[in-house]
Amino acid sequence: MMHGLWSCPSCGRTSANRNQSHTCRPLGDLSAHFTGKDEAVRETFDGILEVVRDLGPVEVLPEKPASPSTPA
């Protein structure tokens, strides 16, 4: 967990903004997001993440977006 961030009292998820909109669902597996995708997609993601991490702390939260019929 990164320091200085707001934590949701219900699920403990952190955010840079107090009361940030989010869903209190368990996070998924990052690798699952890339299942069935071309290897270049994951390589691109990892490359971008490396550049972003050079800029400062970052936390990747692998979650499936809520569908319109699924309440967030």
Secondary structure in CASP SS format (residue, H / E / C, confidence):
PFRMAT SS
TARGET T0000
AUTHOR 0000-0000-0000
METHOD secondary structure of the structure
MODEL  1
M C 1.00
M C 1.00
H C 1.00
G C 1.00
L C 1.00
W E 1.00
S E 1.00
C C 1.00
P C 1.00
S C 1.00
C C 1.00
G C 1.00
R C 1.00
T E 1.00
S E 1.00
A C 1.00
N C 1.00
R C 1.00
N C 1.00
Q C 1.00
S C 1.00
H C 1.00
T C 1.00
C C 1.00
R C 1.00
P C 1.00
L C 1.00
G C 1.00
D C 1.00
L H 1.00
S H 1.00
A H 1.00
H H 1.00
F H 1.00
T C 1.00
G C 1.00
K C 1.00
D C 1.00
E H 1.00
A H 1.00
V H 1.00
R H 1.00
E H 1.00
T H 1.00
F H 1.00
D H 1.00
G H 1.00
I H 1.00
L H 1.00
E H 1.00
V H 1.00
V H 1.00
R H 1.00
D H 1.00
L H 1.00
G C 1.00
P C 1.00
V C 1.00
E C 1.00
V C 1.00
L C 1.00
P C 1.00
E C 1.00
K C 1.00
P C 1.00
A C 1.00
S C 1.00
P C 1.00
S C 1.00
T C 1.00
P C 1.00
A C 1.00
END
